[in-house]
Amino acid sequence: MIYLDNNATTPLAPEALAVYRESMEVFGNASSVHQAGRRARALLQESRESLAQLLEVDEANLIFTSGGTEALNLAMLGVFLPDLKKRHLILSPVEHSAVLETARYLSRLGVEISFLQVDSQGRLDLSSLEELVRPETGLISVMWANNETGNLYPVDEIAEIARRYSIPFLCDAVQVLGKVKLDIKSKNIDFLSASSHKFHGPKGVGFLYLRSGTVWQAPLRGGRQERGRRPGTENIPAIAAMVAALKRAQQTQVEDQCRVTALRDRLQKGIFSTISGCHLHGDPERRVGNTLNLRIEGVAGESALIRLDMAGVAVSVGAACESGSLEPSHVLLAMGLEPRHAMDGLRFSLSRYNTEAEIDRTLEILPQVVRQIRGF
Ligand code: PLP
């Protein structure tokens, strides 16, 4: 199989798998007093320290979670639930459903939501951000990179505006960790979410970065794990393997991203030069190097996906978490596409494990698939 759906999830890195296997034997509960517990606690602490080093942040600022969705929920609920007077939230309309659905829940509790606008390439209109700010604005939430188009958002500028108005800033970094140097500390980011399975780590684990001094209260109730900020017994083998995956990703990050970007560009160029009626979705200038999203006239996204799958190429239509439903993509709708076209965004997302031969094979298969669907 040629796997080009890495924004949905990535295969486990061998280095992460090795650590995962090894640490499965560390079965103790990190809260237990006995030897087994102490061993687990030591591995947890070692993982936390390594992660803090890799991210160049203080270990006290890291909260392990079950993934990106939980990290985003923790951040948003922890801002608004304790203080519903801060009843205004500013969002981009292209956020992941983990943010949008949490916002919808908060709006039922009385939090008002303002959306920033994006243009036809999915670029944010930052000029409207300051106009949307109110005295009761409790949070600004904008993702670092979009999972469907790969668009990169101006995190520095948003952080700067948020700082000027003393509003906490939540940045969903799920699609950039392991691909882009984050430099979290030098930016004015209060909350940052990450998910292991997007950078060749195991599924069901991630973390929330929480800046010191940010006003926030733990929204989940339970034990005192994670300094009382996230209750629940830690999944230590997964945490250790996530850290190994990030370490591996960062070792060759720059070279890998150059190579992946060249492969993505080869794919894009090849598709646009052999297939008529292609439309690029997203910002051609400011995109993560691994992502290509496009629509092909006369080709329903779902049909292309199924035929590509039958030919051994895995891609996706819209957001992976929503695939299975025939809903138009909310990201493409926000960019002004008609609903019938917003169903047809084909997303190719690469990783460091893809090869030139795979891209060339895809460039042979896709035109055949398009001919079959178009009937000529
Ligand atoms: N945020 C973005 C941008 C994502 O792409 C995803 C997953 O697709 C998530 C959040 C949710 O992460 P998780 O699958 O770890 O819950």
Boltz pocket constraint, residues with backbone or C-beta under 6 A from the ligand:
constraints:
  - pocket:
      binder: B
      contacts: [[A, 7], [A, 8], [A, 66], [A, 67], [A, 68], [A, 69], [A, 70], [A, 96], [A, 98], [A, 143], [A, 145], [A, 146], [A, 147], [A, 172], [A, 174], [A, 175], [A, 194], [A, 195], [A, 196], [A, 204], [A, 205], [A, 206], [A, 320], [A, 321]]
      max_distance: 6.0
